[in-house]
Amino acid sequence: MAYAVIAHYRCAPEDVALVRESLLTMREHTRAEPGNLDYVVHTDAEDPNAFLLYEVYADRAGFDAHAASGHFAEHIIGVIRPRLLDRRVTFAEVL
């Protein structure tokens, strides 16, 4: 069963460009992962400091491999998370 991740991120205005750049880099790396089906990065139409990610993996193992990847450690853990003011993540199974 496909496994989805919906993440809401919000950062300070001075961090928007760096977070955006890292998210777009993550998109390229993640789309090349064998377990990834989709990785879409959105910017919030009403809040320029907020982002929404919609990710779909073939299954939970695909997501787990993504979370264990070097690019996840470098960009998500190393660059993005330390700059977030708010982070909400929902995990779901696709019907």
PALOTOR-192822 format. One record per residue: residue number from 1; x, y, z of N, C-alpha, C in turn; residue in one letter. Coordinates in steps of 0.02 Angstrom, whole numbers. Layout:
<atoms>
ATOM   i n.east n.north   n.up ca.east ca.north  ca.up c.east c.north   c.up aa
ATOM NUM      X       Y      Z       X        Y      Z      X       Y      Z  A
...
</atoms>
This chain:
<atoms>
ATOM   i n.east n.north   n.up ca.east ca.north  ca.up c.east c.north   c.up aa
ATOM   1     42     -59      0       0        0      0     44      62      0  M
ATOM   2     29     110    -43      68      172    -47     64     210     18  A
ATOM   3    118     245     33     127      280     96    140     354     81  Y
ATOM   4    100     398    110     106      470     97    129     508    158  A
ATOM   5    163     562    144     187      608    196    165     678    176  V
ATOM   6    132     713    222     113      782    211    147     822    265  I
ATOM   7    192     867    245     231      906    294    218     980    284  A
ATOM   8    206    1014    340     196     1086    340    257    1116    376  H
ATOM   9    292    1160    342     351     1192    370    341    1268    370  Y
ATOM  10    366    1301    422     366     1374    424    432    1396    452  R
ATOM  11    462    1445    419     527     1471    441    525    1547    446  C
ATOM  12    578    1575    472     584     1648    476    597    1676    406  A
ATOM  13    578    1738    393     587     1767    327    659    1764    302  P
ATOM  14    707    1773    347     777     1772    325    802    1702    305  E
ATOM  15    763    1650    321     782     1582    303    745    1553    244  D
ATOM  16    698    1591    216     655     1565    162    696    1542    102  V
ATOM  17    743    1582     79     781     1565     19    822    1501     29  A
ATOM  18    853    1493     86     893     1434    100    849    1372    107  L
ATOM  19    793    1378    142     747     1321    150    719    1302     82  V
ATOM  20    699    1350     42     672     1336    -25    724    1299    -67  R
ATOM  21    786    1324    -68     839     1292   -107    851    1220    -84  E
ATOM  22    852    1209    -19     862     1141      7    804    1096    -10  S
ATOM  23    743    1121     -7     685     1081    -25    686    1061    -98  L
ATOM  24    705    1107   -141     709     1091   -213    765    1041   -227  L
ATOM  25    820    1046   -191     873      997   -197    849     929   -174  T
ATOM  26    812     928   -118     783      865    -93    736     835   -144  M
ATOM  27    697     877   -177     650      851   -227    687     812   -281  R
ATOM  28    742     839   -305     780      805   -358    809     738   -333  E
ATOM  29    839     738   -273     867      676   -246    812     625   -232  H
ATOM  30    757     647   -202     704      601   -182    670     569   -241  T
ATOM  31    658     608   -293     625      580   -353    667     525   -386  R
ATOM  32    731     524   -371     775      472   -399    777     409   -357  A
ATOM  33    747     411   -297     745      352   -253    698     299   -282  E
ATOM  34    717     236   -279     674      184   -308    606     178   -274  P
ATOM  35    600     195   -210     536      188   -176    491     249   -179  G
ATOM  36    515     303   -210     476      365   -214    432     366   -275  N
ATOM  37    369     384   -265     321      390   -320    308     464   -338  L
ATOM  38    314     508   -288     303      580   -301    331     620   -242  D
ATOM  39    355     680   -257     381      725   -206    367     795   -233  Y
ATOM  40    318     828   -204     296      894   -229    307     945   -173  V
ATOM  41    341     999   -191     354     1054   -144    309    1112   -163  V
ATOM  42    273    1137   -114     228     1195   -124    251    1252    -79  H
ATOM  43    238    1313   -101     244     1370    -57    173    1392    -41  T
ATOM  44    162    1413     19      95     1434     41     76    1499      6  D
ATOM  45     18    1500    -26      -5     1559    -63    -19    1619    -18  A
ATOM  46    -30    1606     47     -47     1661     93      9    1677    142  E
ATOM  47     59    1634    146     114     1644    193    180    1628    158  D
ATOM  48    218    1679    136     279     1666     98    334    1631    139  P
ATOM  49    324    1624    204     373     1591    247    355    1518    259  N
ATOM  50    303    1494    225     278     1426    238    281    1383    175  A
ATOM  51    293    1319    187     298     1269    134    255    1209    151  F
ATOM  52    232    1175    100     196     1113    109    228    1061     63  L
ATOM  53    243    1003     90     271      948     50    220     893     47  L
ATOM  54    212     864    -12     171      805    -21    214     752    -53  Y
ATOM  55    225     698    -16     270      645    -38    231     579    -40  E
ATOM  56    245     538    -90     214      472    -94    268     421   -108  V
ATOM  57    267     367    -69     315      313    -75    277     249    -90  Y
ATOM  58    310     201   -121     278      138   -138    250     103    -76  A
ATOM  59    285     112    -20     264       82     44    304     114    100  D
ATOM  60    291      93    161     326      121    219    401     110    214  R
ATOM  61    423      53    187     494       39    179    527      91    133  A
ATOM  62    491     113     83     517      164     38    529     229     74  G
ATOM  63    482     247    118     491      308    158    549     299    207  F
ATOM  64    553     241    239     607      228    287    675     234    253  D
ATOM  65    681     209    192     744      215    155    759     288    140  A
ATOM  66    708     326    123     715      398    111    741     433    174  H
ATOM  67    710     418    231     730      451    294    800     431    317  A
ATOM  68    825     375    291     893      351    309    946     374    259  A
ATOM  69    925     410    207     972      429    154   1019     485    175  S
ATOM  70   1075     489    141    1123      542    154   1096     611    138  G
ATOM  71   1057     617     84    1030      682     67    977     705    117  H
ATOM  72    941     658    148     893      677    201    932     704    261  F
ATOM  73    985     670    280    1026      693    337   1056     761    322  A
ATOM  74   1082     770    262    1115      833    245   1066     891    242  E
ATOM  75   1011     883    205     966      939    191    910     947    242  H
ATOM  76    875     893    257     818      899    303    842     908    375  I
ATOM  77    884     863    398     907      866    467    959     922    477  I
ATOM  78   1005     928    429    1060      976    438   1044    1048    421  G
ATOM  79   1002    1059    370     989     1128    348    918    1151    366  V
ATOM  80    868    1111    349     799     1135    355    773    1135    426  I
ATOM  81    774    1078    459     744     1075    526    770    1126    575  R
ATOM  82    835    1140    577     858     1190    625    831    1261    612  P
ATOM  83    805    1272    553     780     1339    535    704    1344    539  R
ATOM  84    670    1291    558     597     1292    560    571    1321    625  L
ATOM  85    520    1363    618     484     1389    676    425    1343    693  L
ATOM  86    401    1308    642     344     1263    651    352    1205    602  D
ATOM  87    337    1145    626     341     1085    583    285    1038    604  R
ATOM  88    242    1021    556     189      973    568    191     922    512  R
ATOM  89    191     858    531     196      805    482    140     755    493  V
ATOM  90    107     735    439      55      685    440     77     626    396  T
ATOM  91     69     566    422      85      506    384     18     472    368  F
ATOM  92     11     448    306     -53      418    286    -42     361    237  A
ATOM  93    -89     315    235     -89      263    185   -138     284    130  E
ATOM  94   -116     278     69    -157      299     12   -209     246     -2  V
ATOM  95   -272     266     -7    -327      219    -22   -331     204    -95  L
</atoms>
